[in-house]
Amino acid sequence: MEITMALPAAVGGQHIVWAAVAPDGTVKNGDYASMSEVREVSDYALSKDGLAVEARVWDELLKILEKADNAVPGVVELCLK
């Protein structure tokens, strides 16, 4: 049985902020955080197919954001060296 769950934007935002400001060592770079907990990454996300989807979605996102603001590529390069 699958359960679909939706949260109000404010609650979802709290979980994102938790991941960003959690105490040192709670969330490491690259960890998967969900519902204010660090969770195990799925096997699919670590698979060859999952990594290919990750790369494709990242490239698509950058193209969309660049259309909204020409500064995006420079910011990404500066921040993700």
C-alpha positions as CSV (number, residue, x, y, z in Angstrom):
1,M,0.0,0.0,0.0
2,E,1.3,3.5,-0.9
3,I,0.5,6.5,1.1
4,T,0.7,10.0,-0.5
5,M,1.5,12.7,1.9
6,A,1.5,16.5,1.4
7,L,2.7,19.2,3.7
8,P,1.9,22.8,3.9
9,A,4.7,25.0,2.4
10,A,5.7,26.3,5.8
11,V,6.3,22.8,7.2
12,G,8.2,21.8,4.1
13,G,10.3,24.9,4.5
14,Q,11.1,24.0,8.1
15,H,12.6,20.7,6.9
16,I,14.7,22.4,4.3
17,V,16.0,25.0,6.8
18,W,16.7,22.1,9.3
19,A,19.0,20.5,6.7
20,A,20.8,23.8,6.1
21,V,21.3,24.8,9.7
22,A,21.4,21.5,11.6
23,P,24.1,21.3,14.3
24,D,27.6,20.5,13.0
25,G,28.0,16.9,11.9
26,T,24.2,16.2,11.7
27,V,24.0,16.7,7.9
28,K,27.1,16.2,5.8
29,N,27.4,17.5,2.2
30,G,25.7,15.0,0.0
31,D,23.4,13.4,2.7
32,Y,19.8,12.8,1.9
33,A,17.6,14.6,4.4
34,S,13.8,14.1,4.6
35,M,11.4,15.1,7.4
36,S,14.2,16.6,9.4
37,E,16.2,13.3,9.5
38,V,19.2,12.1,7.5
39,R,18.0,9.0,5.6
40,E,19.6,6.3,3.5
41,V,19.8,7.1,-0.2
42,S,17.8,4.8,-2.4
43,D,19.6,2.1,-4.5
44,Y,18.2,3.7,-7.6
45,A,19.7,7.1,-6.8
46,L,23.1,5.5,-6.5
47,S,22.7,3.3,-9.7
48,K,24.0,4.1,-13.1
49,D,20.5,5.1,-14.3
50,G,19.9,7.2,-11.2
51,L,23.1,9.1,-11.7
52,A,22.2,9.7,-15.4
53,V,18.8,11.1,-14.4
54,E,20.5,13.3,-11.8
55,A,22.9,14.8,-14.4
56,R,20.0,15.3,-16.9
57,V,17.7,17.0,-14.4
58,W,20.6,19.3,-13.2
59,D,21.4,20.3,-16.8
60,E,17.7,21.0,-17.5
61,L,17.3,23.0,-14.3
62,L,20.4,25.2,-15.2
63,K,18.9,25.9,-18.7
64,I,15.6,26.9,-17.2
65,L,17.2,29.1,-14.5
66,E,19.5,30.8,-17.1
67,K,16.5,31.9,-19.1
68,A,15.2,33.6,-15.9
69,D,18.6,35.2,-15.0
70,N,21.7,35.4,-17.1
71,A,23.8,35.4,-13.9
72,V,23.0,31.8,-13.0
73,P,25.9,30.1,-14.9
74,G,28.4,32.4,-13.3
75,V,27.0,31.9,-9.8
76,V,27.0,28.1,-10.3
77,E,30.5,28.1,-11.5
78,L,31.7,30.3,-8.6
79,C,29.8,28.3,-5.9
80,L,30.4,24.8,-7.3
81,K,34.1,24.9,-8.2
